[in-house]
Amino acid sequence: MHAGRKPAGAEPPLHALDDADVLLVRPVEGLHADLAHAFFNFVLRPNVAAQEARYTRYATGNHSAWALLDEDMRNDLSTYPPQELLAKLESGMPIDADGQKRRDELWMEVRGV
């Protein structure tokens, strides 16, 4: 994991902490970067990430946390679909500036802002 990568087209500029399966971001201009990184380190702890996965029933990309989940959860096909199904899905594609503007507008509408 590493901080400092800036996702393409991100406004405002973001610092990212990521690996292939986990992405956390914070604004570059944000206050208290040290606290943001402390939070990232906390939520990425395997025991904390596993607890979050159990509570939300969301898949975790943290492989060390996944190993802490009980067998029933690791084998739940609704949370962790088989590779054959994943191979048929399309991943999110980058969008252009107009698409990002529309996405932001829709998100603001959903939030009631």
N, C-alpha and C positions, 0 to 999 in steps of 0.2 A: 504494500500500500504506500501511496506517496501523495503528498500535498503539492499543490502548485500547478497542476495541469489546468488549462483554461478551456472548457468546452467551446467548440466553434459556435459563434453567433450568440454567446451568452451575454445578456445585458441585465443588470450590471455585471462587470467581470466577476468571475467566480473562482475561488480556489476549490479544487476537488480532491477528495481523498477516495481512491477507488482501487479495486482490483477487477477482475473479469466479472464478478458477480455482485459487487457492493458499490454503491455510489452515494456519497454524502457531499453536499456542497455548502459553501457559505459565501456571502458577498465579500469581495476583496476589500471594500471600504467599510465593512462591518466593524463595529466596536468589539473589543474583547475577543480577539482571535484566539488567545490562549484558552479562554473558556470554551470556545467552539471546538477546539481540538481536544480539550479534556473530555467534552461530551462525546465526540466521535470515538475517542479511545474507550470510553465507558460502554457505549452501545455496541461496540465491536468485540467486547470481551465475549468469549464463547458462552459462558454461563448466562450472561445478560441477553445475548442474541437468541439463545435457545429459549429462555423464558419468554421473550417477546414473541417468538414463533409459536410457542404453546398457547399464549394468550390470544393472539390474533388469528391463529391458524393460517397465517401467510407463510409461504416458503421462505426459508432463509438461504441466502447465498454464502453464508459464513460456514465453510466446510467443517470447522472445528465445532461450531454450534450444532450443526446437523448431526454430528456423531453423538451428541448428548441427548438427542430426542429419542423417545421410545420407538420401538420397532413399528407399532401401529401407525404412528405419525409419519415416520420415514417412508412407509409403504402406502400411504394414502394417495391414491391416484388423482384425487381432485386437487391435492396440494402439489404433488410431484408427479406430473404426467409422464408416461413412458416416452423414451427417446423417439420411438416410431411416430408418436403424435407430435412431439415438438418439431420433428423434421418437416412436418407438413405446414407449420405455422410461419407467418411472415413476421420478421422483427420490425421494430419501429424504425422508420426511415427519417433521416434528417429532413427538415423542412426549410423552405426559403424564408426570407424576411416577411413577405406577405402572409405566408402560412403561420409564422410565429406570431405576427400581429393579430391575426384572427384567433389563434389559440389563446393569446392573452386576453382578448376581448371576451371570449366565451368563458374563460376562467373567472374574470371579474364579474360577469353576469351570474355565474353559478354562486359566487361568494356574496352577491348582492352589494357589490361596491360601486 
